[in-house]
Amino acid sequence: MKKHQAKILICASLSLLGSLPCIPAQAAETAYGLVQQWPLGKASKWDYLDIDPVRNRLFLSRSDHVQVLDLATGKPVGDIANTAGVHGVAFAQDLKIGFTSNGRADSVTVFDLDSLAVKQEIKVSGHNPDALLYEPASHKLFAFNGKSANVTVIDAQTLQVVATIASTGRPEFAVSDNAGKVYFNVEDKGELHVIDVASNQLVAKWPLKHCEEPTGLAMDVAHSRLFSVCHNKTMVVTDAKTGKQVSRVAIGEHPDAVIYDSETASIFSSNGDGGGSLTVISQKDADHYAVVENVKTAQGAKTMAMDMKTRRIYLPAILNDQFTVMTFAKK
């Protein structure tokens, strides 16, 4: 049995005995490094990327279309066209459909997850939809509109807009606790807002102290911890039940995405400036964190996706005038 597997089993045993929740130690000591590159043609703008774990596909937003790759080989398997100013992608696996947020078109494109064929385009109740979040228990899609400071709520079964939620500023990335609450950063205000999914109401507004322009957001659901990455080279950790800030961690410049890996109790921040870096953080317990390493990536590599089966991390950047996806893994 591997060491990290044994530690996870010990944690599980302690939980069954009634002890406080246990966080497994980080899985391995080896450093992350570049393991492959996929050149994908001429340079273009891009934003978020995401992985369909059911079909093993990587979705890349590329200005006016979404490029879809086979995750094992990096070979193109399809393309979703006419997504002007595309930012994000979300998946409703239970309904076998996906969504793109089209910032310049003020719309959401609905597509079939198997064939990638477009089914419908939905106009949002705001301007410049950016982050997207699908909440499976309610079958609701949340589109976070940057220029109009609001959130469009769409019934993913009927594909109809059912509500609009006002924010105090520009909403950024969002996460769900899978128990009726959605959380999102407000970039220009340095705040964290909370939506009650059942009522489509904003129920809390928390200041993110010591955090300038929060962008990426991730969550440790088991321990109710939210991780916001900020442009002042800081990640702040918030208690999702109380809004209290419990920790701050130094990260790289210009972060735009953050991922939490519950199996290894690790957090990853992709930082696009300063030459590009990937900050790897170890979660010691719910309130204590330590930087393990800062891995060199590439200038502009600020967004990422992680395959939770292989623990490979995918980061896009422009290398040698080519749009390229870099893959990082433990060596």
C-alpha positions in Angstrom: 0.0 0.0 0.0 1.3 3.5 -0.9 2.0 5.9 2.0 -0.7 8.4 1.0 -3.3 5.6 0.7 -2.5 4.5 4.2 -2.9 8.1 5.5 -6.2 8.4 3.8 -7.4 5.2 5.4 -6.3 6.4 8.9 -8.2 9.6 8.3 -11.3 7.6 7.4 -11.0 5.5 10.5 -10.7 8.6 12.7 -13.8 10.1 11.2 -15.7 6.8 11.8 -14.6 6.9 15.4 -16.2 10.3 15.8 -13.0 12.5 15.6 -12.9 15.8 13.9 -12.6 15.7 10.1 -9.2 14.7 9.0 -7.3 16.0 6.0 -4.9 13.6 4.3 -1.3 14.5 4.0 -0.1 15.6 0.5 0.2 12.6 -1.7 3.8 12.8 -2.9 7.1 14.7 -2.4 8.0 14.9 -6.1 7.8 18.3 -7.9 5.5 19.2 -10.7 7.0 19.7 -14.1 6.2 20.1 -17.8 5.5 16.7 -19.4 4.0 17.6 -22.8 3.0 20.4 -25.1 0.2 20.5 -27.7 0.7 23.3 -30.3 -2.8 24.2 -31.7 -2.2 26.7 -34.4 -2.0 30.5 -34.6 -2.1 32.7 -31.5 -5.5 33.8 -30.4 -7.2 35.1 -27.3 -8.5 32.6 -24.8 -10.1 32.4 -21.3 -11.2 29.4 -19.3 -10.9 25.8 -20.1 -12.6 22.8 -18.6 -12.6 19.0 -18.8 -15.5 16.7 -19.5 -14.5 13.7 -17.3 -17.2 11.4 -18.8 -16.0 11.7 -22.4 -12.4 12.6 -21.6 -12.4 15.8 -23.5 -10.7 19.2 -23.0 -12.7 22.3 -23.9 -10.7 25.4 -24.8 -12.4 28.9 -25.2 -10.7 30.6 -28.1 -12.2 34.0 -28.7 -15.1 33.1 -31.1 -15.2 29.3 -30.9 -14.5 26.5 -28.5 -12.0 23.9 -29.5 -12.4 20.4 -28.2 -9.5 18.0 -27.8 -9.2 14.3 -26.9 -7.7 14.4 -23.4 -5.4 11.4 -24.0 -3.9 12.5 -27.3 -4.5 16.2 -27.6 -6.0 15.6 -31.0 -9.0 17.9 -32.0 -12.3 16.0 -31.9 -14.7 18.9 -32.6 -15.4 22.6 -32.5 -18.3 24.8 -31.2 -18.5 27.8 -33.6 -20.1 31.2 -33.3 -19.4 31.8 -29.6 -18.3 35.4 -29.8 -16.1 36.5 -26.9 -16.4 33.1 -25.3 -15.3 32.9 -21.6 -16.5 29.7 -19.9 -17.8 26.3 -20.4 -20.1 24.2 -18.1 -21.5 20.7 -18.2 -24.9 19.3 -17.2 -23.9 15.6 -17.3 -27.4 14.5 -16.1 -29.0 16.3 -19.1 -26.1 15.4 -21.5 -25.8 19.1 -22.5 -23.1 21.7 -22.2 -23.0 25.5 -22.2 -20.7 28.3 -23.3 -20.8 31.9 -22.1 -20.5 34.3 -25.1 -19.3 37.7 -23.8 -19.7 39.7 -26.9 -23.0 38.2 -27.9 -24.6 38.4 -24.4 -25.7 34.8 -24.8 -25.2 31.2 -23.7 -24.8 28.5 -26.3 -26.3 25.1 -25.5 -24.7 22.1 -27.1 -25.0 18.3 -27.1 -22.2 16.7 -25.0 -21.9 13.6 -27.2 -22.1 15.2 -30.7 -21.1 18.8 -29.8 -24.0 19.9 -32.0 -25.5 23.3 -31.1 -29.0 23.0 -29.8 -29.9 26.6 -28.9 -28.6 30.0 -28.1 -30.1 31.8 -25.0 -29.9 35.6 -24.5 -28.9 36.4 -20.9 -30.5 39.1 -18.8 -27.3 41.1 -18.7 -24.0 42.0 -20.5 -20.8 40.0 -21.0 -21.5 36.7 -19.4 -18.3 35.3 -18.1 -18.1 32.5 -15.5 -20.7 29.7 -15.8 -21.9 27.3 -13.1 -24.3 24.4 -13.4 -26.0 23.3 -10.1 -27.2 19.7 -10.7 -29.6 19.4 -7.8 -31.7 22.3 -9.0 -30.9 21.9 -12.7 -30.0 25.6 -12.7 -27.3 27.3 -14.8 -25.9 30.5 -13.4 -24.3 33.0 -15.8 -22.2 35.7 -14.2 -22.4 38.9 -16.2 -19.4 41.1 -15.9 -20.5 44.4 -17.4 -24.0 44.5 -15.9 -23.0 43.3 -12.4 -25.7 40.7 -12.2 -26.3 36.9 -12.5 -28.7 35.3 -15.0 -30.4 32.1 -13.7 -31.5 29.6 -16.4 -33.6 26.5 -16.0 -31.4 23.9 -17.8 -34.3 21.6 -18.4 -36.6 24.2 -20.1 -33.7 26.5 -21.3 -35.6 29.5 -20.1 -34.3 32.4 -18.0 -36.0 32.2 -14.6 -34.3 34.9 -12.6 -31.8 37.8 -12.5 -29.8 38.4 -9.3 -28.1 41.8 -8.8 -24.6 42.1 -7.5 -22.7 45.1 -6.2 -20.0 44.8 -8.8 -18.3 42.6 -11.5 -18.9 38.9 -10.7 -16.1 36.5 -11.4 -15.7 32.8 -10.8 -18.2 30.8 -8.8 -18.5 27.5 -6.9 -21.3 25.4 -5.4 -21.3 23.7 -2.0 -23.7 21.1 -3.4 -26.1 21.9 -0.5 -28.0 24.9 -1.8 -25.5 27.7 -1.8 -23.5 29.2 -4.7 -20.5 31.5 -3.9 -18.8 34.0 -6.3 -16.0 36.6 -6.2 -16.8 40.2 -7.0 -13.7 41.3 -8.7 -13.9 45.1 -8.6 -15.2 45.3 -5.0 -13.0 42.7 -3.4 -16.0 40.8 -2.0 -17.5 37.3 -1.9 -21.2 36.9 -2.4 -23.5 34.0 -1.6 -26.6 32.9 -3.5 -29.4 30.8 -2.1 -30.2 28.4 -4.9 -33.8 27.7 -4.0 -34.9 31.3 -3.8 -32.5 32.8 -6.4 -31.7 35.4 -3.8 -28.4 37.0 -2.7 -28.1 36.2 1.0 -24.7 37.4 2.0 -21.9 39.8 1.0 -18.6 39.3 2.7 -15.5 41.6 2.3 -12.3 39.9 1.2 -9.8 41.7 3.3 -6.2 41.9 1.9 -7.5 40.7 -1.5 -7.3 42.9 -4.6 -9.3 41.9 -7.6 -10.3 38.4 -6.7 -10.7 36.1 -9.8 -10.4 32.3 -9.4 -12.4 30.6 -6.7 -12.3 27.0 -5.5 -13.9 25.2 -2.5 -13.1 22.5 0.0 -16.7 21.3 0.5 -16.0 18.9 3.3 -14.5 21.6 5.5 -16.4 24.6 4.2 -13.4 26.5 3.0 -13.3 28.9 0.0 -10.1 29.8 -1.8 -10.0 33.2 -3.6 -6.9 34.1 -5.6 -6.2 37.8 -5.8 -4.1 40.1 -8.0 -2.0 41.3 -5.1 -0.2 37.9 -5.1 -2.4 36.5 -2.3 -4.8 33.6 -1.9 -7.3 34.2 0.9 -9.2 31.4 2.7 -12.7 32.0 3.9 -15.0 30.0 6.2 -18.0 29.4 3.9 -20.4 29.2 6.9 -19.5 32.5 8.6 -17.6 34.6 6.0 -14.7 34.8 8.4 -11.2 34.9 6.8 -9.1 32.2 8.3 -5.8 32.3 6.3 -3.7 34.1 3.7 -1.1 32.5 1.4 1.4 34.2 -0.9 1.1 33.2 -4.6 2.4 34.4 -8.0 1.4 37.4 -10.1 -1.9 37.8 -12.0 -3.7 34.6 -11.0 -6.9 33.8 -12.8 -7.7 30.2 -11.7 -7.5 28.1 -8.6 -8.2 24.3 -8.1 -8.6 22.3 -4.9 -7.7 18.6 -4.9 -9.4 16.9 -2.0 -7.6 13.6 -2.4 -4.1 15.2 -1.8 -5.3 18.2 0.2 -3.6 20.5 -2.3 -4.5 23.9 -3.9 -3.1 25.1 -7.2 -3.0 28.7 -8.4 -2.2 29.5 -12.0 -0.4 32.9 -12.3 0.1 34.5 -15.7 2.6 37.2 -15.0 6.2 37.3 -13.8 7.1 34.8 -16.4 4.2 32.5 -15.4 4.0 30.1 -12.5 1.9 27.5 -10.8 1.8 27.8 -7.0 1.3 24.5 -5.3 -0.1 24.8 -1.7 -0.5 22.1 0.9 -3.5 22.1 3.2 -2.3 21.2 6.7 -5.7 21.5 8.2 -8.8 23.6 7.5 -7.1 26.8 8.7 -3.4 26.3 8.0 -1.6 26.2 4.6 1.9 26.2 3.3 3.4 26.8 -0.2 5.1 23.6 -1.4 6.6 25.1 -4.6 6.2 27.6 -7.4 6.6 25.8 -10.7 7.8 27.8 -13.8 5.2 27.8 -16.5 5.0 30.5 -19.2 4.0 34.1 -19.5 0.3 34.5 -19.8 -0.5 31.0 -18.5 -3.2 32.2 -16.1 -6.1 29.7 -16.6 -6.1 26.0 -16.1 -8.0 22.7 -15.8 -7.1 19.6 -13.9 -7.9 16.0 -14.7 -8.8 14.5 -11.3 -8.2 11.0 -12.6 -4.6 11.5 -13.7 -3.9 14.7 -11.7 -2.5 16.3 -14.8 -2.9 20.1 -15.0 -3.5 21.8 -18.4 -2.4 25.4 -19.0 -2.8 27.4 -22.2 -0.2 30.0 -23.4 1.3 31.5 -26.5 4.6 29.7 -27.2 6.7 30.5 -30.3 3.6 32.4 -31.8 1.5 29.2 -31.4 -1.5 28.7 -29.1 -0.2 25.9 -27.0 -1.6 23.7 -24.2 1.1 22.7 -21.7 0.6 19.7 -19.4 2.1 19.6 -16.0 2.3 16.6 -13.7 4.4 15.1 -10.9 7.6 13.8 -12.3 
